[in-house]
Amino acid sequence: MDKLLDQVKAVVVQAGAALHDEYTDTARPADKADMGRAGKRLDDLVTGILEPALAKIRPQARWIGDDQEMTELPPGEWWAVDPIEGGVNFVHGMDQWAVTVTLLRDNDPVLAVVHQPVGDRTWTAVRGGGSFLNGRPLTVSAKTDVGAAIVTTTQPRTLNRRFGDAVADLLDEVLLLRSTVPSTFPQLDVAEGHVDAYWQYECDLVGVAAGVLLVTEAGGVVTGLDGEPWRPGHPDILAGAPGVHEELLALLKNKDVR
């Protein structure tokens, strides 16, 4: 697995370099159409590097399509790839964007690489081998008091009222609640212990797969809001330090009205 990780990391860093060549912190899109055009061009650029390279590295692994991002996968190996995670940040000249690649085997993430070209930061994890940032091992927060917890989230696609109600209720319980885009970076913050938990409604597989592995390998707990271990097809996610996960799960389940 170490050899595979090195191969995937090299390809992801190469793709990130090509993306970085297109980046400027002065970018300011004029409208949604402008954002869409830029996003498609950048997706095509990075996918053109990653797809053939990953197919050569792991011919048996299939590529997750857009119609599979919120469903359970068939058995076997699959690549969950986001060519530009945080594209909305990229096109607005902000630096929180990355290239993410995760290998899933029978619906379990087993290898993940996240590369943020700005700052040259690379997060890696393999199942059973720990989580790392530029080779430094990561450990989740040791907090046990939800009242001292920093919790992050990402706004959902459609469930705005439900999301707003949950935010309002959690603000009474936790120290600080932040909403951010994209979903990978707050999960990285959980893995590094900068924040204590991350939760999201309507999560898509490509957006959370890398973070799931990085958090769990850093000692965290990742479930759906039903309390079951997170797997592709779960409509929501809660990733957190062990000392606060159970209580936060109870709070969110108590507030969650389906």
C-alpha positions as CSV (number, residue, x, y, z in Angstrom):
1,M,0.0,0.0,0.0
2,D,2.9,2.4,0.6
3,K,4.0,2.1,-3.0
4,L,0.5,2.8,-4.2
5,L,0.3,5.8,-1.9
6,D,3.5,7.2,-3.3
7,Q,2.2,6.7,-6.9
8,V,-1.1,8.4,-6.2
9,K,0.6,11.2,-4.3
10,A,2.9,11.9,-7.2
11,V,0.0,12.2,-9.7
12,V,-2.1,14.4,-7.3
13,V,0.8,16.8,-6.8
14,Q,1.3,16.9,-10.6
15,A,-2.3,17.7,-11.1
16,G,-2.2,20.3,-8.4
17,A,0.8,22.0,-10.0
18,A,-1.1,22.3,-13.3
19,L,-4.1,23.8,-11.4
20,H,-1.8,26.2,-9.5
21,D,-0.5,27.6,-12.8
22,E,-4.1,28.8,-13.5
23,Y,-4.6,30.3,-10.1
24,T,-4.5,34.0,-9.2
25,D,-5.5,35.6,-6.0
26,T,-7.0,38.5,-8.0
27,A,-9.6,36.3,-9.7
28,R,-13.1,37.8,-9.4
29,P,-16.0,36.1,-11.4
30,A,-18.6,38.4,-12.8
31,D,-21.6,36.0,-12.3
32,K,-22.6,32.4,-11.9
33,A,-22.1,31.8,-15.6
34,D,-18.6,33.0,-15.3
35,M,-18.0,30.7,-12.4
36,G,-19.4,27.8,-14.2
37,R,-17.2,28.2,-17.3
38,A,-14.1,28.5,-15.1
39,G,-15.0,25.5,-13.0
40,K,-15.6,23.3,-16.1
41,R,-12.4,24.3,-17.7
42,L,-10.4,23.6,-14.5
43,D,-12.2,20.3,-13.9
44,D,-11.4,19.2,-17.5
45,L,-7.7,20.2,-17.0
46,V,-7.2,18.2,-13.9
47,T,-9.3,15.2,-14.9
48,G,-7.3,15.0,-18.0
49,I,-4.2,14.4,-15.9
50,L,-5.7,12.2,-13.1
51,E,-8.0,9.9,-15.0
52,P,-5.5,8.2,-17.3
53,A,-2.8,8.2,-14.6
54,L,-5.0,6.5,-12.0
55,A,-6.2,4.0,-14.6
56,K,-2.6,3.1,-15.2
57,I,-1.8,2.8,-11.6
58,R,-4.9,0.8,-10.6
59,P,-6.6,-0.7,-13.8
60,Q,-9.2,-2.6,-11.8
61,A,-10.5,0.5,-10.0
62,R,-13.4,2.3,-11.5
63,W,-14.2,6.1,-11.5
64,I,-17.1,7.3,-9.5
65,G,-19.6,9.1,-11.7
66,D,-21.8,12.1,-10.9
67,D,-24.8,9.8,-10.5
68,Q,-23.0,7.8,-7.8
69,E,-22.1,10.5,-5.4
70,M,-24.9,9.9,-3.0
71,T,-25.4,6.2,-3.4
72,E,-23.8,3.0,-2.1
73,L,-21.2,1.6,-4.6
74,P,-21.1,-1.8,-6.1
75,P,-18.4,-4.1,-4.7
76,G,-14.8,-3.6,-5.8
77,E,-12.4,-0.7,-6.0
78,W,-13.5,2.9,-6.9
79,W,-11.7,6.2,-7.3
80,A,-13.5,9.1,-5.6
81,V,-11.9,12.2,-7.2
82,D,-12.5,15.9,-6.8
83,P,-10.3,17.6,-9.4
84,I,-10.8,21.0,-7.7
85,E,-12.3,20.7,-4.2
86,G,-13.2,24.2,-3.3
87,G,-13.6,25.5,-6.8
88,V,-15.8,28.4,-5.6
89,N,-12.8,29.6,-3.6
90,F,-10.4,29.1,-6.5
91,V,-12.5,31.3,-8.9
92,H,-12.8,34.0,-6.2
93,G,-9.0,34.2,-5.6
94,M,-9.1,32.5,-2.2
95,D,-6.5,29.8,-1.4
96,Q,-8.6,27.0,0.3
97,W,-8.8,24.6,-2.6
98,A,-7.2,21.3,-3.3
99,V,-7.1,18.2,-5.4
100,T,-8.5,15.1,-3.6
101,V,-8.2,11.4,-4.5
102,T,-9.6,8.6,-2.4
103,L,-9.5,4.8,-3.2
104,L,-12.5,2.9,-1.8
105,R,-12.7,-0.8,-1.6
106,D,-16.1,-2.4,-1.0
107,N,-17.4,1.0,0.1
108,D,-14.6,1.6,2.7
109,P,-12.1,4.4,2.1
110,V,-8.6,2.7,2.2
111,L,-6.3,5.4,0.8
112,A,-6.5,9.2,0.5
113,V,-4.4,12.0,-0.8
114,V,-5.4,15.7,-0.5
115,H,-3.0,18.3,-2.0
116,Q,-3.3,22.0,-1.4
117,P,-0.9,23.6,-3.9
118,V,-1.0,27.0,-2.1
119,G,1.4,26.4,0.8
120,D,2.4,23.0,-0.6
121,R,0.4,21.0,2.0
122,T,-0.4,17.3,1.4
123,W,-2.5,15.1,3.6
124,T,-2.3,11.4,3.3
125,A,-3.8,8.3,4.9
126,V,-4.0,4.6,4.4
127,R,-6.3,2.2,6.3
128,G,-4.6,1.1,9.4
129,G,-1.6,3.4,8.8
130,G,-2.5,6.7,10.4
131,S,-3.0,10.2,9.0
132,F,-0.3,12.6,8.0
133,L,0.3,16.2,6.9
134,N,3.5,16.5,5.0
135,G,4.7,13.4,6.8
136,R,3.7,14.7,10.3
137,P,1.3,12.4,12.1
138,L,-2.1,13.8,13.0
139,T,-4.3,13.4,16.1
140,V,-7.8,14.6,16.8
141,S,-8.7,16.8,19.7
142,A,-8.7,15.5,23.2
143,K,-11.7,17.6,24.3
144,T,-14.6,15.9,26.2
145,D,-16.8,19.0,26.9
146,V,-19.3,19.9,24.1
147,G,-19.6,23.3,25.7
148,A,-15.9,23.9,24.8
149,A,-16.2,22.4,21.3
150,I,-15.6,24.2,18.0
151,V,-18.0,22.6,15.4
152,T,-17.9,23.2,11.6
153,T,-20.5,22.5,9.0
154,T,-21.3,23.1,5.3
155,Q,-24.6,24.4,4.1
156,P,-26.8,21.7,2.4
157,R,-28.0,21.7,-1.2
158,T,-31.7,22.0,-0.4
159,L,-32.5,21.4,3.3
160,N,-32.1,25.0,4.3
161,R,-34.9,25.2,6.9
162,R,-33.8,22.0,8.7
163,F,-30.2,23.2,8.5
164,G,-31.0,26.6,10.0
165,D,-33.0,25.1,12.8
166,A,-30.1,22.8,13.7
167,V,-27.6,25.7,13.6
168,A,-29.8,27.8,15.9
169,D,-30.1,24.9,18.4
170,L,-26.4,24.0,18.4
171,L,-25.4,27.6,19.0
172,D,-26.9,27.1,22.5
173,E,-24.7,24.1,23.1
174,V,-21.3,24.5,21.6
175,L,-18.5,27.1,22.0
176,L,-18.4,28.1,18.4
177,L,-20.1,27.0,15.2
178,R,-18.7,27.8,11.7
179,S,-20.0,27.2,8.2
180,T,-17.5,26.8,5.4
181,V,-17.0,25.5,1.9
182,P,-15.7,23.0,0.8
183,S,-16.4,20.0,3.0
184,T,-12.9,18.5,2.9
185,F,-11.0,21.3,4.7
186,P,-13.1,21.3,7.9
187,Q,-12.6,17.5,8.1
188,L,-8.9,18.1,7.8
189,D,-9.2,20.5,10.7
190,V,-10.9,17.8,12.7
191,A,-8.1,15.3,11.8
192,E,-5.5,17.9,12.9
193,G,-7.3,18.8,16.1
194,H,-7.9,22.4,15.2
195,V,-11.6,21.9,15.6
196,D,-13.6,19.2,17.4
197,A,-16.3,18.1,15.0
198,Y,-17.8,18.5,11.5
199,W,-21.4,17.7,10.5
200,Q,-23.1,18.0,7.1
201,Y,-26.5,17.2,5.6
202,E,-26.8,16.0,2.0
203,C,-23.1,15.1,1.9
204,D,-21.7,13.7,-1.4
205,L,-19.2,10.9,-1.6
206,V,-16.5,12.7,-3.5
207,G,-16.6,15.6,-1.1
208,V,-16.2,13.7,2.2
209,A,-14.5,10.4,1.3
210,A,-10.9,11.6,1.9
211,G,-11.9,13.3,5.1
212,V,-13.6,10.2,6.5
213,L,-10.3,8.2,6.2
214,L,-8.1,11.1,7.5
215,V,-10.3,11.7,10.5
216,T,-10.7,8.0,11.5
217,E,-7.0,7.3,11.0
218,A,-6.2,10.3,13.2
219,G,-8.3,8.7,16.0
220,G,-11.7,10.3,15.3
221,V,-15.2,8.8,14.9
222,V,-17.2,9.2,11.7
223,T,-20.9,8.2,11.5
224,G,-24.1,9.2,9.9
225,L,-26.6,11.0,12.0
226,D,-28.2,7.6,12.6
227,G,-25.2,6.6,14.6
228,E,-24.0,3.9,12.2
229,P,-20.5,4.0,10.8
230,W,-20.5,6.3,7.7
231,R,-20.5,4.6,4.3
232,P,-21.3,5.8,0.8
233,G,-25.0,6.4,0.5
234,H,-25.4,8.0,3.9
235,P,-27.3,11.3,3.5
236,D,-25.4,13.0,6.3
237,I,-22.2,12.8,8.3
238,L,-20.8,13.6,11.7
239,A,-17.0,13.4,12.1
240,G,-15.5,14.3,15.5
241,A,-13.1,13.7,18.3
242,P,-14.2,10.6,20.4
243,G,-14.7,12.8,23.5
244,V,-17.5,14.9,21.9
245,H,-18.9,12.8,19.1
246,E,-21.5,10.9,21.1
247,E,-23.0,13.9,22.8
248,L,-23.0,15.9,19.5
249,L,-24.7,13.0,17.8
250,A,-27.4,12.9,20.5
251,L,-27.9,16.6,20.1
252,L,-28.2,16.4,16.3
253,K,-30.5,13.4,16.4
254,N,-32.7,15.2,18.9
255,K,-32.9,18.3,16.7
256,D,-33.2,16.3,13.4
257,V,-36.7,16.1,12.1
258,R,-36.9,14.1,8.8
